[in-house]
């Protein structure tokens, strides 16, 4: 019996309706695997075929959006009755010399193309040809289908800490209660805009006290102090209309190096990540003679222990909010820049910690509104941006993970640039490394890969400033 079409929730529908040729609304991930000992020459082909020949596909990976006169022009999810796994799963090879450069260029092109509505909204590419023998896997999924939390949980469920396990299905296989124990993964904080909008749409009596919190937050914004709302972000090259072409750059650094800087300076690892990004963006804009005098503002998702006594529906007392952090890009000294970022993050967290979870989500939605409404009403470049870029730090598995004996040695996220916000930096921690994924408009953010060099330079500058 064919399942009945199901209506899309408002947020998923919004992601689909906001999409256009210049703004594909899918998220992605690049995973690098080291072949197991004794793997033959056909290992990558065999890996592809085992995923292709999965006997059953989970319903999530079979549905696609549809609307017609019969649905009253309402968007619904409808199962694909002509599902073709070979359209969604591809086997690719890199041109010689098979460097990481060629891999990132391929991922950039793959991430630039929209997913077609008439098919399920996902693709996965098994990629061979890296000269060091590793196998890569690039996957993209529409944001209407899954958010970052779901994507992290899905990734964790397909991996194991056991290098000898060989019965692991493809990511799109159905999950059963008797399936193997999934790899541990922490909650993603990469999807504050979605969570915030859902929270704002669901406001009820739980929002009691919001007027006072709103007045306090706007007051801090007017005074250019850290809060959930920014009113002082300068205009930069990142804050203009974008094209559909993407450029992706990725690299990782040992977490212990970043933690060492934090210990020596009394700051957190997230502060150090933000300082790396701030210094790198500063150097990048200086090269282009495009650094504004005012400091850049980053929207940073944060996890908070909110007052759960005010809201019974809060799970574990954890809440997700957004802080508009001043990146101190007007300061030359890396130590002063890190100190300023630390104070900005601390002030922002303290401001949000006085609110209930519902108020935090609603305040985050208000802070996102200018970024959402500006491109819709085609005001990019005419008004100040609410912030200049997004920087997310997503916790991932802490131990080494495997897929059918292949060791996961790298994981890097690909995000969604939008009109007026051409650069997105997302980091994922995994197995002692912090993987940076930089996604930008190819035309609006030229020579994006230069940011990797500046990130590395900034780590060294921070270590020197900390006396390490």
C-alpha positions in Angstrom: 0.0 0.0 0.0 1.4 3.4 -1.0 1.9 5.8 1.9 -0.2 8.9 1.8 1.5 12.2 1.2 2.3 14.2 4.4 2.4 18.0 4.6 5.7 19.7 5.2 6.1 21.6 8.5 6.4 25.4 8.0 10.2 25.5 8.5 11.0 22.8 6.0 8.6 24.4 3.5 10.4 27.7 4.1 13.8 26.2 3.2 12.4 24.9 0.0 10.6 28.1 -1.0 13.6 30.3 -0.1 15.8 28.3 -2.5 16.8 29.7 -5.9 19.6 29.1 -8.4 22.0 31.4 -6.5 21.1 29.9 -3.1 20.8 26.1 -2.9 19.6 25.1 0.5 21.4 21.9 1.2 24.1 21.0 3.8 26.9 18.6 3.1 29.7 16.7 4.6 33.1 15.4 3.4 34.4 12.3 5.1 37.9 10.8 4.6 38.5 7.1 5.2 41.7 5.1 5.5 41.4 1.7 3.9 41.8 -1.3 6.2 44.9 -3.4 6.2 45.0 -5.8 3.2 42.5 -3.9 1.2 42.8 -4.8 -2.5 42.7 -2.6 -5.6 39.0 -3.0 -5.9 38.2 -1.9 -2.4 36.6 1.4 -3.3 34.5 -0.2 -6.0 33.4 -2.9 -3.6 32.6 -0.1 -1.0 30.4 1.6 -3.6 28.6 -1.6 -4.7 27.8 -2.6 -1.1 26.1 0.7 -0.6 24.4 0.6 -4.0 23.1 -2.9 -3.4 21.5 -2.1 0.0 18.3 -4.2 -0.1 16.0 -1.7 1.6 15.9 2.2 1.7 14.7 4.1 4.8 11.5 6.2 4.2 13.5 9.4 4.9 15.6 8.8 1.8 12.6 8.0 -0.4 10.4 11.0 0.0 10.5 14.2 -2.2 8.5 17.4 -2.1 5.5 17.8 -4.3 2.6 20.2 -4.8 -0.3 20.4 -7.3 -3.9 21.3 -7.6 -4.8 18.1 -5.8 -2.7 19.2 -2.8 -4.3 22.6 -2.8 -0.9 24.0 -3.8 0.4 22.9 -0.4 3.8 21.3 -0.3 3.7 17.7 0.8 6.2 14.8 1.1 5.5 12.1 -1.4 7.4 8.7 -1.8 9.4 8.3 -5.0 7.7 5.4 -6.8 10.6 5.2 -9.4 13.5 5.4 -7.0 16.9 5.0 -8.7 19.7 4.4 -6.2 22.3 5.0 -9.0 21.1 8.6 -9.4 21.7 9.3 -5.7 24.8 7.3 -5.2 27.7 8.0 -7.5 31.2 6.6 -8.0 33.8 9.2 -8.9 37.6 9.4 -9.4 39.9 12.4 -9.0 42.1 13.5 -11.9 45.9 13.2 -11.3 47.8 14.2 -9.3 45.0 13.3 -6.8 45.8 16.0 -4.2 43.4 17.3 -1.6 43.2 20.3 -3.8 41.5 18.3 -6.6 39.2 16.8 -4.0 38.1 20.1 -2.6 37.5 21.5 -6.1 35.3 18.5 -6.9 33.3 19.0 -3.6 33.0 22.7 -4.5 31.3 21.9 -7.8 29.1 19.2 -6.3 28.0 21.6 -3.6 27.0 24.2 -6.2 24.2 22.3 -7.9 20.6 22.2 -6.6 18.8 19.0 -5.7 15.8 18.3 -7.9 12.4 18.3 -6.3 11.2 15.4 -8.4 13.6 13.1 -6.6 14.5 12.5 -3.0 16.6 15.4 -1.8 20.0 13.8 -1.3 23.2 12.6 -3.1 26.3 10.7 -2.0 29.5 10.4 -3.9 32.2 7.7 -3.2 35.4 9.3 -4.5 38.7 7.5 -5.2 42.0 8.7 -6.8 43.6 10.4 -3.8 47.3 9.7 -4.2 47.7 8.7 -0.5 45.2 5.9 -1.0 42.4 7.3 1.2 38.7 7.1 0.1 36.5 10.2 0.3 32.7 10.4 0.6 30.9 13.6 -0.1 27.2 13.7 0.9 24.6 16.5 0.6 21.1 16.6 2.0 18.5 19.3 1.6 18.0 21.3 4.8 14.2 20.7 4.4 14.9 17.0 4.9 17.3 17.1 7.9 18.9 19.7 10.1 22.4 19.6 11.6 21.3 17.6 14.7 19.7 14.9 12.6 22.7 14.8 10.2 25.2 14.3 13.1 23.0 11.5 14.6 22.7 9.9 11.3 26.5 10.0 10.8 27.0 8.5 14.3 24.5 5.7 13.6 26.5 4.5 10.6 29.9 4.3 12.4 31.3 2.0 15.0 34.2 2.0 17.4 35.0 -1.6 16.4 37.5 -1.8 13.5 36.6 -5.5 13.0 32.9 -5.0 12.5 31.9 -5.8 8.9 28.1 -5.9 8.9 27.5 -2.1 8.8 24.8 -1.0 6.3 24.7 2.2 4.2 23.6 5.4 5.8 20.3 5.2 3.9 19.4 1.8 5.2 16.5 1.5 7.7 17.4 1.5 11.4 15.9 -1.1 13.7 15.9 -1.3 17.5 18.2 -4.3 17.3 20.8 -2.6 15.2 24.4 -2.2 16.5 25.1 0.5 19.1 25.8 3.8 17.3 28.9 5.8 17.8 28.5 8.5 20.4 27.9 12.0 19.1 26.9 15.2 20.9 24.1 17.5 20.0 24.9 19.8 17.1 24.6 23.6 17.6 24.8 24.4 13.9 21.1 25.0 13.3 20.2 27.9 15.6 18.3 29.8 12.8 15.9 26.8 12.3 15.6 26.1 16.1 15.0 29.8 16.8 12.3 30.1 14.1 10.5 27.1 15.4 10.8 28.4 19.0 9.4 31.8 17.9 6.5 30.2 16.1 5.6 28.2 19.2 5.6 31.1 21.7 2.9 30.8 24.3 2.5 31.9 27.9 6.0 30.5 28.5 7.3 33.8 27.0 6.1 35.8 30.0 8.7 38.4 30.8 9.8 38.7 27.2 9.2 42.5 27.0 11.8 43.1 29.8 14.3 40.8 28.2 13.7 42.3 24.8 14.2 45.9 26.0 17.5 44.8 27.8 18.8 43.0 24.7 18.0 45.9 22.3 19.5 48.3 24.8 22.8 46.3 24.7 22.6 46.2 20.9 22.2 50.0 20.7 25.2 50.5 22.9 27.2 48.0 20.7 27.5 45.6 23.6 27.4 41.8 23.0 23.8 40.4 22.9 21.5 38.3 20.8 20.9 41.2 18.5 23.5 43.2 16.5 23.0 46.8 15.3 26.6 47.7 14.5 27.9 45.2 12.0 30.0 47.0 9.3 29.4 46.4 5.5 32.0 43.9 4.1 32.6 42.0 0.8 30.8 39.1 2.5 27.5 41.0 2.8 26.3 41.3 -0.8 24.3 39.3 -3.3 25.9 35.9 -4.2 26.0 33.5 -7.1 25.2 29.8 -7.1 28.8 28.8 -7.5 30.6 27.6 -4.4 34.1 27.2 -3.2 35.0 24.9 -0.3 38.2 24.7 1.8 38.9 22.4 4.7 41.7 21.6 7.1 42.1 20.4 10.7 44.3 21.2 13.7 45.0 19.2 16.8 42.6 20.0 19.5 45.4 19.9 22.1 47.1 22.8 20.4 44.0 24.9 20.7 43.3 23.7 24.2 46.9 24.6 25.2 46.3 28.2 24.0 43.1 28.3 26.1 44.9 27.0 29.2 47.7 29.6 28.9 45.3 32.5 28.4 42.3 31.5 30.6 40.0 31.2 27.7 37.8 28.4 26.2 38.6 26.3 23.1 35.6 28.0 21.5 37.1 31.4 22.2 40.3 30.1 20.5 38.4 28.9 17.5 36.7 32.3 17.1 40.1 34.1 17.5 41.6 31.9 14.8 38.7 32.8 12.5 38.9 36.5 13.4 42.6 36.7 12.8 42.3 34.8 9.5 39.4 37.0 8.2 41.3 40.1 9.2 44.4 39.0 7.3 42.3 37.9 4.3 40.5 41.3 4.1 43.7 43.2 4.5 45.1 41.4 1.5 42.1 42.5 -0.5 42.3 46.1 1.0 38.7 45.5 2.2 39.0 45.5 6.0 36.5 47.9 7.6 37.5 50.1 10.5 34.7 48.7 12.7 35.1 45.2 14.1 33.3 42.4 12.3 30.4 40.6 14.0 29.9 36.8 13.9 26.7 35.0 14.7 27.8 32.2 17.0 25.4 29.4 18.1 25.9 28.5 21.8 24.6 25.8 24.2 23.3 27.1 27.5 22.1 25.7 30.8 18.9 27.7 31.0 16.5 28.1 33.9 14.4 25.0 33.3 12.1 25.9 36.2 10.4 28.3 33.9 9.7 25.7 31.1 8.7 22.1 31.7 9.4 21.1 28.1 13.1 21.9 28.2 15.0 18.6 27.9 17.7 18.4 30.5 17.7 22.2 30.9 19.8 22.7 27.8 18.9 25.5 25.4 20.4 26.7 22.2 20.8 30.4 21.4 22.8 32.8 19.3 25.3 35.4 20.4 26.5 38.2 18.1 30.2 38.2 19.0 32.5 41.1 18.3 35.5 39.6 16.5 37.9 42.5 17.3 39.2 42.6 13.8 40.2 46.2 14.3 42.9 45.0 16.7 46.3 44.0 15.4 47.5 42.1 18.5 46.3 38.5 18.6 46.4 38.3 22.4 44.2 41.4 22.7 41.9 40.0 20.0 41.5 36.7 21.9 40.8 38.6 25.2 38.2 40.8 23.6 36.4 37.7 22.0 36.5 35.9 25.4 34.8 38.9 27.1 32.3 39.2 24.3 31.3 35.5 24.4 31.1 35.6 28.3 28.9 38.7 28.2 26.6 37.1 25.6 26.2 33.9 27.5 25.5 35.7 30.7 22.8 37.8 28.9 21.1 34.7 27.5 21.4 32.7 30.8 19.0 35.1 32.5 16.3 34.0 30.0 14.1 30.9 29.8 14.7 28.5 26.9 11.7 29.8 25.0 12.8 33.4 25.4 16.3 32.4 24.2 14.9 30.8 21.0 12.6 33.8 20.4 15.4 36.3 20.9 17.6 34.3 18.5 14.7 34.4 16.0 14.5 38.2 16.3 18.3 38.4 15.8 18.0 36.3 12.7 15.2 38.3 11.2 17.3 40.9 9.4 19.4 38.2 7.8 16.3 36.4 6.6 14.2 39.5 5.5 17.0 41.4 3.8 17.5 39.0 0.9 13.8 38.4 0.6 13.1 42.1 0.1 16.3 42.5 -2.0 17.8 45.1 0.4 21.3 43.6 0.4 23.9 46.4 0.2 21.3 49.0 1.1 21.1 48.4 4.8 23.7 47.3 7.4 23.9 43.5 7.7 22.8 42.1 11.1 26.2 40.3 11.3 29.0 39.5 8.9 29.4 35.8 8.9 28.4 32.6 10.8 30.9 30.6 12.9 29.7 27.3 14.3 31.6 24.8 16.5 29.9 21.4 16.5 30.9 18.6 18.9 31.4 15.3 17.2 32.6 11.8 18.2 35.6 11.9 20.6 36.9 8.4 19.7 38.1 6.8 16.5 35.3 5.6 14.3 35.1 3.0 11.5 32.8 2.0 8.7 33.3 -1.7 7.9 36.9 -1.6 8.9 37.7 1.7 7.1 39.0 4.2 9.7 37.4 7.7 9.6 40.4 10.0 9.5 38.7 13.3 8.7 35.2 14.9 8.7 34.5 18.4 7.4 31.1 20.2 7.1 29.8 22.1 4.1 27.3 24.8 4.9 24.8 27.2 3.2 25.9 30.7 2.2 22.9 33.0 1.6 22.4 36.3 -0.1 24.0 39.0 2.0 26.0 36.3 3.9 28.5 34.9 1.5 30.8 33.1 4.0 30.0 30.3 6.5 32.7 28.7 8.8 31.6 25.5 10.5 34.0 23.4 12.7 33.5 19.8 13.9 35.6 18.2 16.6 36.5 14.5 16.0 39.0 12.2 17.6 41.4 14.9 18.9 41.2 17.1 15.8 39.2 20.3 15.0 38.1 20.2 11.4 37.3 23.5 9.8 34.9 23.6 6.8 34.8 27.0 4.9 32.0 27.4 2.4 31.6 30.6 0.3 30.4 32.1 -2.9 33.1 31.5 -5.5 32.7 35.0 -6.9 31.9 37.1 -3.8 34.7 35.5 -1.7 37.7 35.2 -4.0 40.6 32.9 -3.2 38.8 31.3 -0.3 41.5 28.8 0.2 43.8 31.6 1.4 41.9 31.6 4.6 43.4 28.2 5.5 46.9 29.7 5.4 45.7 32.6 7.5 44.1 30.1 10.0 47.4 28.3 10.4 49.3 31.5 10.8 46.8 32.6 13.5 47.3 29.4 15.5 51.1 30.1 15.5 50.5 33.7 16.4 48.2 32.8 19.3 50.7 30.2 20.6 53.5 32.8 20.5 51.3 35.4 22.2 50.4 32.8 24.9 54.1 32.0 25.5 53.8 28.4 24.2 
